[in-house]
């Protein structure tokens, strides 16, 4: 049986790695991000998000997030 300290150490390691990845992502935002936000905000109808397989699952989650924040999406 694994000791609780191992779970805690693993959790801390994962959170630290994810935090570093999010920091890199934040640093990489550029004009392309601004252009994407402007395009979504300027849309007149629904924003269509698509994908196949895992990217399709992610697309559904993005569409749900957009819809829940006031941007009609499918």
PQR file with spaces between the fields and no chain letter, atoms N, CA, C, O and H, PARSE charges and radii, in Angstrom:
ATOM       1  N    UNK     1       0.844   -1.186    0.000 -0.4000 1.5000
ATOM       2  CA   UNK     1       0.000    0.000    0.000 -0.0000 2.0000
ATOM       3  C    UNK     1       0.888    1.248    0.000  0.5500 1.7000
ATOM       4  O    UNK     1       1.899    1.299    0.700 -0.5500 1.4000
ATOM       5  N    UNK     2       0.507    2.228   -0.773 -0.4000 1.5000
ATOM       6  CA   UNK     2       1.284    3.454   -0.883 -0.0000 2.0000
ATOM       7  C    UNK     2       1.043    4.325    0.342  0.5500 1.7000
ATOM       8  O    UNK     2      -0.068    4.418    0.865 -0.5500 1.4000
ATOM       9  H    UNK     2      -0.314    2.186   -1.342  0.4000 1.0000
ATOM      10  N    UNK     3       2.121    4.956    0.774 -0.4000 1.5000
ATOM      11  CA   UNK     3       2.022    5.839    1.952 -0.0000 2.0000
ATOM      12  C    UNK     3       1.386    7.171    1.561  0.5500 1.7000
ATOM      13  O    UNK     3       1.580    7.646    0.442 -0.5500 1.4000
ATOM      14  H    UNK     3       3.023    4.881    0.349  0.4000 1.0000
ATOM      15  N    UNK     4       0.628    7.774    2.476 -0.4000 1.5000
ATOM      16  CA   UNK     4      -0.003    9.075    2.187 -0.0000 2.0000
ATOM      17  C    UNK     4       1.006   10.138    1.766  0.5500 1.7000
ATOM      18  O    UNK     4       0.683   11.011    0.961 -0.5500 1.4000
ATOM      19  H    UNK     4       0.470    7.387    3.385  0.4000 1.0000
ATOM      20  N    UNK     5       2.211   10.076    2.294 -0.4000 1.5000
ATOM      21  CA   UNK     5       3.231   11.077    1.931 -0.0000 2.0000
ATOM      22  C    UNK     5       3.543   11.005    0.437  0.5500 1.7000
ATOM      23  O    UNK     5       3.839   12.021   -0.190 -0.5500 1.4000
ATOM      24  H    UNK     5       2.474    9.366    2.948  0.4000 1.0000
ATOM      25  N    UNK     6       3.475    9.791   -0.131 -0.4000 1.5000
ATOM      26  CA   UNK     6       3.741    9.631   -1.560 -0.0000 2.0000
ATOM      27  C    UNK     6       2.652   10.318   -2.375  0.5500 1.7000
ATOM      28  O    UNK     6       2.942   10.970   -3.378 -0.5500 1.4000
ATOM      29  H    UNK     6       3.235    8.965    0.379  0.4000 1.0000
ATOM      30  N    UNK     7       1.398   10.174   -1.946 -0.4000 1.5000
ATOM      31  CA   UNK     7       0.305   10.846   -2.643 -0.0000 2.0000
ATOM      32  C    UNK     7       0.472   12.356   -2.597  0.5500 1.7000
ATOM      33  O    UNK     7       0.265   13.049   -3.593 -0.5500 1.4000
ATOM      34  H    UNK     7       1.163    9.644   -1.131  0.4000 1.0000
ATOM      35  N    UNK     8       0.848   12.852   -1.435 -0.4000 1.5000
ATOM      36  CA   UNK     8       1.033   14.300   -1.280 -0.0000 2.0000
ATOM      37  C    UNK     8       2.177   14.782   -2.153  0.5500 1.7000
ATOM      38  O    UNK     8       2.051   15.804   -2.828 -0.5500 1.4000
ATOM      39  H    UNK     8       1.017   12.290   -0.626  0.4000 1.0000
ATOM      40  N    UNK     9       3.293   14.062   -2.151 -0.4000 1.5000
ATOM      41  CA   UNK     9       4.444   14.447   -2.968 -0.0000 2.0000
ATOM      42  C    UNK     9       4.090   14.432   -4.445  0.5500 1.7000
ATOM      43  O    UNK     9       4.484   15.329   -5.191 -0.5500 1.4000
ATOM      44  H    UNK     9       3.396   13.232   -1.603  0.4000 1.0000
ATOM      45  N    UNK    10       3.345   13.412   -4.871 -0.4000 1.5000
ATOM      46  CA   UNK    10       2.935   13.336   -6.272 -0.0000 2.0000
ATOM      47  C    UNK    10       1.993   14.484   -6.623  0.5500 1.7000
ATOM      48  O    UNK    10       2.137   15.102   -7.678 -0.5500 1.4000
ATOM      49  H    UNK    10       3.025   12.684   -4.265  0.4000 1.0000
ATOM      50  N    UNK    11       1.039   14.771   -5.758 -0.4000 1.5000
ATOM      51  CA   UNK    11       0.124   15.884   -5.985 -0.0000 2.0000
ATOM      52  C    UNK    11       0.854   17.207   -6.109  0.5500 1.7000
ATOM      53  O    UNK    11       0.554   18.003   -6.998 -0.5500 1.4000
ATOM      54  H    UNK    11       0.922   14.270   -4.901  0.4000 1.0000
ATOM      55  N    UNK    12       1.810   17.446   -5.223 -0.4000 1.5000
ATOM      56  CA   UNK    12       2.582   18.694   -5.275 -0.0000 2.0000
ATOM      57  C    UNK    12       3.387   18.790   -6.566  0.5500 1.7000
ATOM      58  O    UNK    12       3.478   19.857   -7.173 -0.5500 1.4000
ATOM      59  H    UNK    12       2.054   16.799   -4.501  0.4000 1.0000
ATOM      60  N    UNK    13       3.980   17.649   -6.985 -0.4000 1.5000
ATOM      61  CA   UNK    13       4.776   17.647   -8.215 -0.0000 2.0000
ATOM      62  C    UNK    13       3.900   17.965   -9.415  0.5500 1.7000
ATOM      63  O    UNK    13       4.281   18.771  -10.264 -0.5500 1.4000
ATOM      64  H    UNK    13       3.906   16.782   -6.491  0.4000 1.0000
ATOM      65  N    UNK    14       2.735   17.343   -9.495 -0.4000 1.5000
ATOM      66  CA   UNK    14       1.827   17.573  -10.626 -0.0000 2.0000
ATOM      67  C    UNK    14       1.359   19.027  -10.648  0.5500 1.7000
ATOM      68  O    UNK    14       1.354   19.660  -11.703 -0.5500 1.4000
ATOM      69  H    UNK    14       2.425   16.689   -8.805  0.4000 1.0000
ATOM      70  N    UNK    15       0.971   19.551   -9.505 -0.4000 1.5000
ATOM      71  CA   UNK    15       0.505   20.944   -9.443 -0.0000 2.0000
ATOM      72  C    UNK    15       1.620   21.903   -9.833  0.5500 1.7000
ATOM      73  O    UNK    15       1.371   22.880  -10.540 -0.5500 1.4000
ATOM      74  H    UNK    15       0.975   19.037   -8.647  0.4000 1.0000
ATOM      75  N    UNK    16       2.834   21.646   -9.389 -0.4000 1.5000
ATOM      76  CA   UNK    16       3.976   22.502   -9.734 -0.0000 2.0000
ATOM      77  C    UNK    16       4.237   22.472  -11.238  0.5500 1.7000
ATOM      78  O    UNK    16       4.474   23.513  -11.850 -0.5500 1.4000
ATOM      79  H    UNK    16       3.036   20.853   -8.815  0.4000 1.0000
ATOM      80  N    UNK    17       4.195   21.266  -11.839 -0.4000 1.5000
ATOM      81  CA   UNK    17       4.420   21.150  -13.284 -0.0000 2.0000
ATOM      82  C    UNK    17       3.309   21.841  -14.075  0.5500 1.7000
ATOM      83  O    UNK    17       3.584   22.531  -15.056 -0.5500 1.4000
ATOM      84  H    UNK    17       4.003   20.420  -11.341  0.4000 1.0000
ATOM      85  N    UNK    18       2.072   21.660  -13.658 -0.4000 1.5000
ATOM      86  CA   UNK    18       0.952   22.299  -14.348 -0.0000 2.0000
ATOM      87  C    UNK    18       1.029   23.813  -14.216  0.5500 1.7000
ATOM      88  O    UNK    18       0.722   24.534  -15.166 -0.5500 1.4000
ATOM      89  H    UNK    18       1.849   21.099  -12.860  0.4000 1.0000
ATOM      90  N    UNK    19       1.434   24.297  -13.056 -0.4000 1.5000
ATOM      91  CA   UNK    19       1.589   25.727  -12.834 -0.0000 2.0000
ATOM      92  C    UNK    19       2.637   26.309  -13.784  0.5500 1.7000
ATOM      93  O    UNK    19       2.438   27.381  -14.356 -0.5500 1.4000
ATOM      94  H    UNK    19       1.683   23.711  -12.284  0.4000 1.0000
ATOM      95  N    UNK    20       3.742   25.600  -13.944 -0.4000 1.5000
ATOM      96  CA   UNK    20       4.794   26.060  -14.863 -0.0000 2.0000
ATOM      97  C    UNK    20       4.278   26.090  -16.296  0.5500 1.7000
ATOM      98  O    UNK    20       4.592   27.009  -17.053 -0.5500 1.4000
ATOM      99  H    UNK    20       3.903   24.730  -13.479  0.4000 1.0000
ATOM     100  N    UNK    21       3.485   25.082  -16.672 -0.4000 1.5000
ATOM     101  CA   UNK    21       2.930   25.045  -18.029 -0.0000 2.0000
ATOM     102  C    UNK    21       1.960   26.201  -18.254  0.5500 1.7000
ATOM     103  O    UNK    21       1.963   26.812  -19.322 -0.5500 1.4000
ATOM     104  H    UNK    21       3.230   24.336  -16.057  0.4000 1.0000
ATOM     105  N    UNK    22       1.131   26.506  -17.257 -0.4000 1.5000
ATOM     106  CA   UNK    22       0.203   27.636  -17.382 -0.0000 2.0000
ATOM     107  C    UNK    22       0.951   28.962  -17.475  0.5500 1.7000
ATOM     108  O    UNK    22       0.529   29.865  -18.197 -0.5500 1.4000
ATOM     109  H    UNK    22       1.128   26.010  -16.389  0.4000 1.0000
ATOM     110  N    UNK    23       2.048   29.078  -16.754 -0.4000 1.5000
ATOM     111  CA   UNK    23       2.856   30.297  -16.823 -0.0000 2.0000
ATOM     112  C    UNK    23       3.436   30.480  -18.228  0.5500 1.7000
ATOM     113  O    UNK    23       3.439   31.587  -18.765 -0.5500 1.4000
ATOM     114  H    UNK    23       2.391   28.344  -16.168  0.4000 1.0000
ATOM     115  N    UNK    24       3.926   29.384  -18.818 -0.4000 1.5000
ATOM     116  CA   UNK    24       4.445   29.447  -20.194 -0.0000 2.0000
ATOM     117  C    UNK    24       3.331   29.822  -21.166  0.5500 1.7000
ATOM     118  O    UNK    24       3.537   30.612  -22.087 -0.5500 1.4000
ATOM     119  H    UNK    24       3.924   28.484  -18.382  0.4000 1.0000
ATOM     120  N    UNK    25       2.155   29.250  -20.952 -0.4000 1.5000
ATOM     121  CA   UNK    25       1.021   29.566  -21.820 -0.0000 2.0000
ATOM     122  C    UNK    25       0.666   31.046  -21.722  0.5500 1.7000
ATOM     123  O    UNK    25       0.434   31.699  -22.740 -0.5500 1.4000
ATOM     124  H    UNK    25       1.988   28.609  -20.204  0.4000 1.0000
ATOM     125  N    UNK    26       0.624   31.573  -20.509 -0.4000 1.5000
ATOM     126  CA   UNK    26       0.318   32.998  -20.315 -0.0000 2.0000
ATOM     127  C    UNK    26       1.344   33.868  -21.027  0.5500 1.7000
ATOM     128  O    UNK    26       0.986   34.878  -21.634 -0.5500 1.4000
ATOM     129  H    UNK    26       0.813   31.042  -19.683  0.4000 1.0000
ATOM     130  N    UNK    27       2.604   33.490  -20.960 -0.4000 1.5000
ATOM     131  CA   UNK    27       3.667   34.264  -21.608 -0.0000 2.0000
ATOM     132  C    UNK    27       3.582   34.205  -23.131  0.5500 1.7000
ATOM     133  O    UNK    27       4.106   35.083  -23.817 -0.5500 1.4000
ATOM     134  H    UNK    27       2.895   32.670  -20.467  0.4000 1.0000
ATOM     135  N    UNK    28       2.921   33.167  -23.665 -0.4000 1.5000
ATOM     136  CA   UNK    28       2.877   33.005  -25.120 -0.0000 2.0000
ATOM     137  C    UNK    28       1.710   33.744  -25.775  0.5500 1.7000
ATOM     138  O    UNK    28       1.628   33.797  -27.002 -0.5500 1.4000
ATOM     139  H    UNK    28       2.495   32.454  -23.108  0.4000 1.0000
ATOM     140  N    UNK    29       0.805   34.317  -24.971 -0.4000 1.5000
ATOM     141  CA   UNK    29      -0.319   35.041  -25.568 -0.0000 2.0000
ATOM     142  C    UNK    29       0.195   36.214  -26.392  0.5500 1.7000
ATOM     143  O    UNK    29       1.086   36.951  -25.971 -0.5500 1.4000
ATOM     144  H    UNK    29       0.871   34.274  -23.974  0.4000 1.0000
ATOM     145  N    UNK    30      -0.389   36.367  -27.577 -0.4000 1.5000
ATOM     146  CA   UNK    30       0.070   37.419  -28.492 -0.0000 2.0000
ATOM     147  C    UNK    30      -1.122   37.998  -29.244  0.5500 1.7000
ATOM     148  O    UNK    30      -2.270   37.808  -28.841 -0.5500 1.4000
ATOM     149  H    UNK    30      -1.113   35.768  -27.919  0.4000 1.0000
ATOM     150  N    UNK    31      -0.852   38.684  -30.306 -0.4000 1.5000
ATOM     151  CA   UNK    31      -1.908   39.301  -31.114 -0.0000 2.0000
ATOM     152  C    UNK    31      -2.884   38.267  -31.651  0.5500 1.7000
ATOM     153  O    UNK    31      -4.063   38.572  -31.833 -0.5500 1.4000
ATOM     154  H    UNK    31       0.081   38.838  -30.633  0.4000 1.0000
ATOM     155  N    UNK    32      -2.422   37.060  -31.904 -0.4000 1.5000
ATOM     156  CA   UNK    32      -3.314   36.007  -32.385 -0.0000 2.0000
ATOM     157  C    UNK    32      -4.444   35.740  -31.404  0.5500 1.7000
ATOM     158  O    UNK    32      -5.575   35.479  -31.814 -0.5500 1.4000
ATOM     159  H    UNK    32      -1.465   36.812  -31.756  0.4000 1.0000
ATOM     160  N    UNK    33      -4.144   35.804  -30.111 -0.4000 1.5000
ATOM     161  CA   UNK    33      -5.167   35.628  -29.082 -0.0000 2.0000
ATOM     162  C    UNK    33      -6.173   36.764  -29.154  0.5500 1.7000
ATOM     163  O    UNK    33      -7.380   36.530  -29.081 -0.5500 1.4000
ATOM     164  H    UNK    33      -3.225   36.016  -29.778  0.4000 1.0000
ATOM     165  N    UNK    34      -5.691   37.983  -29.297 -0.4000 1.5000
ATOM     166  CA   UNK    34      -6.566   39.159  -29.409 -0.0000 2.0000
ATOM     167  C    UNK    34      -7.458   39.018  -30.638  0.5500 1.7000
ATOM     168  O    UNK    34      -8.654   39.303  -30.572 -0.5500 1.4000
ATOM     169  H    UNK    34      -4.711   38.172  -29.356  0.4000 1.0000
ATOM     170  N    UNK    35      -6.888   38.581  -31.755 -0.4000 1.5000
ATOM     171  CA   UNK    35      -7.661   38.411  -32.990 -0.0000 2.0000
ATOM     172  C    UNK    35      -8.766   37.366  -32.807  0.5500 1.7000
ATOM     173  O    UNK    35      -9.886   37.559  -33.279 -0.5500 1.4000
ATOM     174  H    UNK    35      -5.917   38.349  -31.809  0.4000 1.0000
ATOM     175  N    UNK    36      -8.455   36.265  -32.124 -0.4000 1.5000
ATOM     176  CA   UNK    36      -9.443   35.214  -31.892 -0.0000 2.0000
ATOM     177  C    UNK    36     -10.579   35.733  -31.009  0.5500 1.7000
ATOM     178  O    UNK    36     -11.749   35.480  -31.293 -0.5500 1.4000
ATOM     179  H    UNK    36      -7.545   36.108  -31.740  0.4000 1.0000
ATOM     180  N    UNK    37     -10.242   36.452  -29.947 -0.4000 1.5000
ATOM     181  CA   UNK    37     -11.265   37.008  -29.054 -0.0000 2.0000
ATOM     182  C    UNK    37     -12.141   37.997  -29.814  0.5500 1.7000
ATOM     183  O    UNK    37     -13.365   37.970  -29.689 -0.5500 1.4000
ATOM     184  H    UNK    37      -9.291   36.658  -29.715  0.4000 1.0000
ATOM     185  N    UNK    38     -11.512   38.874  -30.605 -0.4000 1.5000
ATOM     186  CA   UNK    38     -12.278   39.847  -31.399 -0.0000 2.0000
ATOM     187  C    UNK    38     -13.220   39.139  -32.368  0.5500 1.7000
ATOM     188  O    UNK    38     -14.363   39.564  -32.535 -0.5500 1.4000
ATOM     189  H    UNK    38     -10.517   38.896  -30.707  0.4000 1.0000
ATOM     190  N    UNK    39     -12.758   38.066  -33.010 -0.4000 1.5000
ATOM     191  CA   UNK    39     -13.599   37.341  -33.972 -0.0000 2.0000
ATOM     192  C    UNK    39     -14.797   36.709  -33.271  0.5500 1.7000
ATOM     193  O    UNK    39     -15.910   36.742  -33.796 -0.5500 1.4000
ATOM     194  H    UNK    39     -11.829   37.721  -32.875  0.4000 1.0000
ATOM     195  N    UNK    40     -14.578   36.134  -32.092 -0.4000 1.5000
ATOM     196  CA   UNK    40     -15.684   35.536  -31.348 -0.0000 2.0000
ATOM     197  C    UNK    40     -16.680   36.601  -30.918  0.5500 1.7000
ATOM     198  O    UNK    40     -17.888   36.416  -31.063 -0.5500 1.4000
ATOM     199  H    UNK    40     -13.674   36.107  -31.666  0.4000 1.0000
ATOM     200  N    UNK    41     -16.183   37.712  -30.391 -0.4000 1.5000
ATOM     201  CA   UNK    41     -17.067   38.776  -29.924 -0.0000 2.0000
ATOM     202  C    UNK    41     -17.831   39.442  -31.059  0.5500 1.7000
ATOM     203  O    UNK    41     -18.932   39.950  -30.846 -0.5500 1.4000
ATOM     204  H    UNK    41     -15.201   37.862  -30.273  0.4000 1.0000
ATOM     205  N    UNK    42     -17.264   39.448  -32.265 -0.4000 1.5000
ATOM     206  CA   UNK    42     -17.904   40.097  -33.410 -0.0000 2.0000
ATOM     207  C    UNK    42     -18.892   39.175  -34.127  0.5500 1.7000
ATOM     208  O    UNK    42     -19.608   39.619  -35.024 -0.5500 1.4000
ATOM     209  H    UNK    42     -16.369   39.036  -32.439  0.4000 1.0000
ATOM     210  N    UNK    43     -18.936   37.907  -33.745 -0.4000 1.5000
ATOM     211  CA   UNK    43     -19.816   36.973  -34.447 -0.0000 2.0000
ATOM     212  C    UNK    43     -21.282   37.377  -34.259  0.5500 1.7000
ATOM     213  O    UNK    43     -21.686   37.810  -33.180 -0.5500 1.4000
ATOM     214  H    UNK    43     -18.354   37.546  -33.016  0.4000 1.0000
ATOM     215  N    UNK    44     -22.066   37.227  -35.328 -0.4000 1.5000
ATOM     216  CA   UNK    44     -23.466   37.632  -35.306 -0.0000 2.0000
ATOM     217  C    UNK    44     -24.383   36.495  -34.862  0.5500 1.7000
ATOM     218  O    UNK    44     -25.450   36.744  -34.302 -0.5500 1.4000
ATOM     219  H    UNK    44     -21.738   36.875  -36.205  0.4000 1.0000
ATOM     220  N    UNK    45     -23.982   35.267  -35.104 -0.4000 1.5000
ATOM     221  CA   UNK    45     -24.806   34.113  -34.747 -0.0000 2.0000
ATOM     222  C    UNK    45     -24.075   33.238  -33.743  0.5500 1.7000
ATOM     223  O    UNK    45     -23.391   33.730  -32.846 -0.5500 1.4000
ATOM     224  H    UNK    45     -23.115   35.064  -35.559  0.4000 1.0000
ATOM     225  N    UNK    46     -24.232   31.949  -33.910 -0.4000 1.5000
ATOM     226  CA   UNK    46     -23.563   30.999  -33.022 -0.0000 2.0000
ATOM     227  C    UNK    46     -22.109   30.798  -33.445  0.5500 1.7000
ATOM     228  O    UNK    46     -21.781   30.831  -34.631 -0.5500 1.4000
ATOM     229  H    UNK    46     -24.788   31.550  -34.639  0.4000 1.0000
ATOM     230  N    UNK    47     -21.260   30.592  -32.466 -0.4000 1.5000
ATOM     231  CA   UNK    47     -19.876   30.211  -32.727 -0.0000 2.0000
ATOM     232  C    UNK    47     -19.875   28.684  -32.842  0.5500 1.7000
ATOM     233  O    UNK    47     -20.335   27.993  -31.933 -0.5500 1.4000
ATOM     234  H    UNK    47     -21.526   30.566  -31.502  0.4000 1.0000
ATOM     235  N    UNK    48     -19.370   28.166  -33.938 -0.4000 1.5000
ATOM     236  CA   UNK    48     -19.317   26.724  -34.151 -0.0000 2.0000
ATOM     237  C    UNK    48     -17.910   26.248  -33.798  0.5500 1.7000
ATOM     238  O    UNK    48     -16.915   26.744  -34.327 -0.5500 1.4000
ATOM     239  H    UNK    48     -18.997   28.728  -34.677  0.4000 1.0000
ATOM     240  N    UNK    49     -17.855   25.280  -32.898 -0.4000 1.5000
ATOM     241  CA   UNK    49     -16.586   24.704  -32.468 -0.0000 2.0000
ATOM     242  C    UNK    49     -16.637   23.228  -32.847  0.5500 1.7000
ATOM     243  O    UNK    49     -17.609   22.548  -32.520 -0.5500 1.4000
ATOM     244  H    UNK    49     -18.663   24.877  -32.469  0.4000 1.0000
ATOM     245  N    UNK    50     -15.615   22.718  -33.528 -0.4000 1.5000
ATOM     246  CA   UNK    50     -15.692   21.330  -33.976 -0.0000 2.0000
ATOM     247  C    UNK    50     -14.403   20.572  -33.719  0.5500 1.7000
ATOM     248  O    UNK    50     -13.345   21.151  -33.476 -0.5500 1.4000
ATOM     249  H    UNK    50     -14.825   23.271  -33.793  0.4000 1.0000
ATOM     250  N    UNK    51     -14.531   19.274  -33.781 -0.4000 1.5000
ATOM     251  CA   UNK    51     -13.384   18.392  -33.622 -0.0000 2.0000
ATOM     252  C    UNK    51     -13.852   16.954  -33.742  0.5500 1.7000
ATOM     253  O    UNK    51     -15.052   16.679  -33.720 -0.5500 1.4000
ATOM     254  H    UNK    51     -15.391   18.804  -33.978  0.4000 1.0000
ATOM     255  N    UNK    52     -12.917   16.053  -33.868 -0.4000 1.5000
ATOM     256  CA   UNK    52     -13.205   14.624  -33.974 -0.0000 2.0000
ATOM     257  C    UNK    52     -12.420   13.911  -32.889  0.5500 1.7000
ATOM     258  O    UNK    52     -11.251   14.219  -32.656 -0.5500 1.4000
ATOM     259  H    UNK    52     -11.943   16.276  -33.885  0.4000 1.0000
ATOM     260  N    UNK    53     -13.053   12.969  -32.235 -0.4000 1.5000
ATOM     261  CA   UNK    53     -12.369   12.223  -31.180 -0.0000 2.0000
ATOM     262  C    UNK    53     -12.196   13.079  -29.941  0.5500 1.7000
ATOM     263  O    UNK    53     -13.122   13.759  -29.500 -0.5500 1.4000
ATOM     264  H    UNK    53     -14.002   12.719  -32.424  0.4000 1.0000
ATOM     265  N    UNK    54     -10.991   13.033  -29.387 -0.4000 1.5000
ATOM     266  CA   UNK    54     -10.727   13.801  -28.159 -0.0000 2.0000
ATOM     267  C    UNK    54     -10.918   15.294  -28.398  0.5500 1.7000
ATOM     268  O    UNK    54     -11.455   15.994  -27.539 -0.5500 1.4000
ATOM     269  H    UNK    54     -10.239   12.480  -29.745  0.4000 1.0000
ATOM     270  N    UNK    55     -10.487   15.784  -29.546 -0.4000 1.5000
ATOM     271  CA   UNK    55     -10.671   17.215  -29.825 -0.0000 2.0000
ATOM     272  C    UNK    55     -12.152   17.558  -29.919  0.5500 1.7000
ATOM     273  O    UNK    55     -12.537   18.697  -29.656 -0.5500 1.4000
ATOM     274  H    UNK    55     -10.050   15.216  -30.243  0.4000 1.0000
ATOM     275  N    UNK    56     -12.995   16.587  -30.293 -0.4000 1.5000
ATOM     276  CA   UNK    56     -14.437   16.806  -30.309 -0.0000 2.0000
ATOM     277  C    UNK    56     -14.992   16.967  -28.907  0.5500 1.7000
ATOM     278  O    UNK    56     -15.875   17.792  -28.671 -0.5500 1.4000
ATOM     279  H    UNK    56     -12.683   15.662  -30.507  0.4000 1.0000
ATOM     280  N    UNK    57     -14.466   16.169  -27.966 -0.4000 1.5000
ATOM     281  CA   UNK    57     -14.883   16.311  -26.563 -0.0000 2.0000
ATOM     282  C    UNK    57     -14.490   17.695  -26.044  0.5500 1.7000
ATOM     283  O    UNK    57     -15.266   18.354  -25.352 -0.5500 1.4000
ATOM     284  H    UNK    57     -13.749   15.499  -28.158  0.4000 1.0000
ATOM     285  N    UNK    58     -13.282   18.121  -26.386 -0.4000 1.5000
ATOM     286  CA   UNK    58     -12.805   19.431  -25.950 -0.0000 2.0000
ATOM     287  C    UNK    58     -13.648   20.532  -26.601  0.5500 1.7000
ATOM     288  O    UNK    58     -13.989   21.522  -25.954 -0.5500 1.4000
ATOM     289  H    UNK    58     -12.652   17.585  -26.948  0.4000 1.0000
ATOM     290  N    UNK    59     -13.978   20.356  -27.874 -0.4000 1.5000
ATOM     291  CA   UNK    59     -14.809   21.344  -28.575 -0.0000 2.0000
ATOM     292  C    UNK    59     -16.166   21.499  -27.892  0.5500 1.7000
ATOM     293  O    UNK    59     -16.668   22.614  -27.752 -0.5500 1.4000
ATOM     294  H    UNK    59     -13.701   19.551  -28.399  0.4000 1.0000
ATOM     295  N    UNK    60     -16.763   20.377  -27.465 -0.4000 1.5000
ATOM     296  CA   UNK    60     -18.049   20.452  -26.767 -0.0000 2.0000
ATOM     297  C    UNK    60     -17.910   21.217  -25.455  0.5500 1.7000
ATOM     298  O    UNK    60     -18.793   21.992  -25.087 -0.5500 1.4000
ATOM     299  H    UNK    60     -16.356   19.471  -27.579  0.4000 1.0000
ATOM     300  N    UNK    61     -16.810   21.000  -24.757 -0.4000 1.5000
ATOM     301  CA   UNK    61     -16.589   21.719  -23.495 -0.0000 2.0000
ATOM     302  C    UNK    61     -16.395   23.218  -23.748  0.5500 1.7000
ATOM     303  O    UNK    61     -16.905   24.050  -22.998 -0.5500 1.4000
ATOM     304  H    UNK    61     -16.093   20.370  -25.056  0.4000 1.0000
ATOM     305  N    UNK    62     -15.663   23.551  -24.796 -0.4000 1.5000
ATOM     306  CA   UNK    62     -15.466   24.965  -25.138 -0.0000 2.0000
ATOM     307  C    UNK    62     -16.801   25.603  -25.515  0.5500 1.7000
ATOM     308  O    UNK    62     -17.096   26.719  -25.085 -0.5500 1.4000
ATOM     309  H    UNK    62     -15.249   22.875  -25.406  0.4000 1.0000
ATOM     310  N    UNK    63     -17.610   24.907  -26.313 -0.4000 1.5000
ATOM     311  CA   UNK    63     -18.917   25.434  -26.699 -0.0000 2.0000
ATOM     312  C    UNK    63     -19.801   25.642  -25.481  0.5500 1.7000
ATOM     313  O    UNK    63     -20.519   26.638  -25.394 -0.5500 1.4000
ATOM     314  H    UNK    63     -17.371   24.001  -26.662  0.4000 1.0000
ATOM     315  N    UNK    64     -19.753   24.710  -24.545 -0.4000 1.5000
ATOM     316  CA   UNK    64     -20.552   24.849  -23.322 -0.0000 2.0000
ATOM     317  C    UNK    64     -20.081   26.043  -22.508  0.5500 1.7000
ATOM     318  O    UNK    64     -20.895   26.781  -21.954 -0.5500 1.4000
ATOM     319  H    UNK    64     -19.170   23.901  -24.615  0.4000 1.0000
ATOM     320  N    UNK    65     -18.782   26.232  -22.435 -0.4000 1.5000
ATOM     321  CA   UNK    65     -18.234   27.382  -21.690 -0.0000 2.0000
ATOM     322  C    UNK    65     -18.659   28.689  -22.346  0.5500 1.7000
ATOM     323  O    UNK    65     -19.096   29.618  -21.667 -0.5500 1.4000
ATOM     324  H    UNK    65     -18.120   25.632  -22.885  0.4000 1.0000
ATOM     325  N    UNK    66     -18.528   28.757  -23.674 -0.4000 1.5000
ATOM     326  CA   UNK    66     -18.943   29.971  -24.382 -0.0000 2.0000
ATOM     327  C    UNK    66     -20.426   30.250  -24.129  0.5500 1.7000
ATOM     328  O    UNK    66     -20.812   31.378  -23.824 -0.5500 1.4000
ATOM     329  H    UNK    66     -18.172   28.003  -24.225  0.4000 1.0000
ATOM     330  N    UNK    67     -21.246   29.214  -24.260 -0.4000 1.5000
ATOM     331  CA   UNK    67     -22.683   29.389  -24.068 -0.0000 2.0000
ATOM     332  C    UNK    67     -23.004   29.844  -22.644  0.5500 1.7000
ATOM     333  O    UNK    67     -23.886   30.678  -22.442 -0.5500 1.4000
ATOM     334  H    UNK    67     -20.932   28.297  -24.509  0.4000 1.0000
ATOM     335  N    UNK    68     -22.301   29.307  -21.677 -0.4000 1.5000
ATOM     336  CA   UNK    68     -22.594   29.660  -20.284 -0.0000 2.0000
ATOM     337  C    UNK    68     -22.129   31.067  -19.939  0.5500 1.7000
ATOM     338  O    UNK    68     -22.541   31.629  -18.924 -0.5500 1.4000
ATOM     339  H    UNK    68     -21.584   28.630  -21.842  0.4000 1.0000
ATOM     340  N    UNK    69     -21.276   31.637  -20.777 -0.4000 1.5000
ATOM     341  CA   UNK    69     -20.809   32.997  -20.528 -0.0000 2.0000
ATOM     342  C    UNK    69     -21.448   34.018  -21.472  0.5500 1.7000
ATOM     343  O    UNK    69     -21.015   35.168  -21.547 -0.5500 1.4000
ATOM     344  H    UNK    69     -20.941   31.181  -21.601  0.4000 1.0000
ATOM     345  N    UNK    70     -22.494   33.573  -22.197 -0.4000 1.5000
ATOM     346  CA   UNK    70     -23.273   34.517  -22.995 -0.0000 2.0000
ATOM     347  C    UNK    70     -22.988   34.538  -24.485  0.5500 1.7000
ATOM     348  O    UNK    70     -23.583   35.338  -25.208 -0.5500 1.4000
ATOM     349  H    UNK    70     -22.845   32.639  -22.136  0.4000 1.0000
ATOM     350  N    UNK    71     -22.105   33.690  -24.962 -0.4000 1.5000
ATOM     351  CA   UNK    71     -21.842   33.630  -26.401 -0.0000 2.0000
ATOM     352  C    UNK    71     -22.470   32.349  -26.950  0.5500 1.7000
ATOM     353  O    UNK    71     -21.983   31.256  -26.661 -0.5500 1.4000
ATOM     354  H    UNK    71     -21.622   33.040  -24.376  0.4000 1.0000
ATOM     355  N    UNK    72     -23.545   32.464  -27.738 -0.4000 1.5000
ATOM     356  CA   UNK    72     -24.174   31.265  -28.276 -0.0000 2.0000
ATOM     357  C    UNK    72     -23.153   30.436  -29.064  0.5500 1.7000
ATOM     358  O    UNK    72     -22.455   30.953  -29.936 -0.5500 1.4000
ATOM     359  H    UNK    72     -23.941   33.352  -27.973  0.4000 1.0000
ATOM     360  N    UNK    73     -23.084   29.163  -28.743 -0.4000 1.5000
ATOM     361  CA   UNK    73     -22.091   28.300  -29.406 -0.0000 2.0000
ATOM     362  C    UNK    73     -22.629   26.892  -29.522  0.5500 1.7000
ATOM     363  O    UNK    73     -23.492   26.460  -28.759 -0.5500 1.4000
ATOM     364  H    UNK    73     -23.651   28.744  -28.035  0.4000 1.0000
ATOM     365  N    UNK    74     -22.088   26.188  -30.509 -0.4000 1.5000
ATOM     366  CA   UNK    74     -22.437   24.789  -30.710 -0.0000 2.0000
ATOM     367  C    UNK    74     -21.236   24.056  -31.210  0.5500 1.7000
ATOM     368  O    UNK    74     -21.303   22.851  -31.450 -0.5500 1.4000
ATOM     369  H    UNK    74     -21.387   26.539  -31.129  0.4000 1.0000
